[in-house]
């Protein structure tokens, strides 16, 4: 095992890739899961907006979350 440090960007990319694969396999076994996750993320995003609690970093997180879920859905 290498002791060499990898960049945070590389680690995040690897985590995103593994998460994408897991989500696709879960969707295959539990059809509709990704639609439920998308709906939940959109509802949470709307609630944060309505509460006036949406900051730019949080908006970026929601944006990336929705992108990832849409990618997993195909």
Helices and strands as residue ranges (DSSP letters): H 8-29, H 33-50, H 56-73
